[in-house]
Amino acid sequence: MNVLYIVVLGMLALAGALTLVRLLRGPDALDRVVALDVFVVLIVAAAAVYIGFYRDGSNIPLLAAVALIGFVGSITAARLVERRERHR
C-alpha cells in the first residue's frame, strides 16, 4: 500500500511541475488562471492522499477551505477576464 501512495504522490508532483511550466509560459492571462486553478486542485488531491496515508481526518476542513478558495478565485478571475474582453 505504501508503494501506491508513493506512485500517486509522484504523479501529482509531475502534474504540478507541468502545471508550473504552463503557469510560467502561458501566452495568455486566462491560461495562467487555469494553471493556478489546476495547481489548487493538485494541492487538494495531495492533501487527500496525505489524509489517506496517515488516516488522520483532522485536515478535512483544510481540504474544504482550499477547494472553496480555489473555486472563488477561478470565478473571480473569469469575471475579470470577461469584463476586460467587453471593454476592448
N, C-alpha and C positions, 0 to 999 in steps of 0.2 A: 504494500500500500504506500510505503514511503516513496517508492520509485514513481508512482503515479503523481504524487504531489510535486516531486522534483521536475517531472516532464511537463506538467501543467504550468508551473512557475517559469520554466524555461521558455515555453511557448508564449506566455504572457510577456516575458521580458523581450523576446524577439519582436512581438507585436508592438510593444512600447517603443523599441528602438526605431522600427519602421514608421511609427506614428510621429516620433520626434523629427525624423527626416522630412516627412510631409509638412510638419509644422514649420520647419526652418526653410524649406524650399518652395512652399506653396505659392503659386503665382498670384493668387487672389486672396482677399481677406476672408471670403467665405470658406475657402479651402482650409485656412488656418483655424477658423471657428469649428469646423467639422473635426479637424485633427484634435483640437482641445477636448471636444465632446467625446471622441473615441478614447482619448487618454484618461478622462474621468471614468469612463466605463471600465477600462482596464484596471484602474486603481480599485474600483468596487469589486471587480472579479478577483483581484489578488487578495483583497481583504477577506472575501468569502472563502478563498482557498485556505487562508490563514486560520479562519474560524473553524473550518472543517478539519484541518490538521491538528489543531490543539484542542478541539472540542470545547471551545470557550465561547459561549453565546453572549458574553457581556459587550462585545463590539458590534452587535447587530444594529443598535441605534446609530452608530457611526456610519454604517452602510446606507441606512435610510437618509441620513443628513447629507452625505456626499452625493448620493444619487439625486436628491432634491436640488442641491446647489447646481449640479451639472445640468439638470433639466431647465431650471430657471435661467441659467446663463445662456443656454442654447436658444431658448425662446427670445430672450432679450437681444441677443446678437442677430438673430434672424429678423427681428423687427427693425433693428437699426439698419441693417443692410437693405431691407425693403424700402425704408424711408429715404435712404441715400439714393437708391435707384429711381425713386419717384421724382427727386429734385433734379435729376440730370436731364 
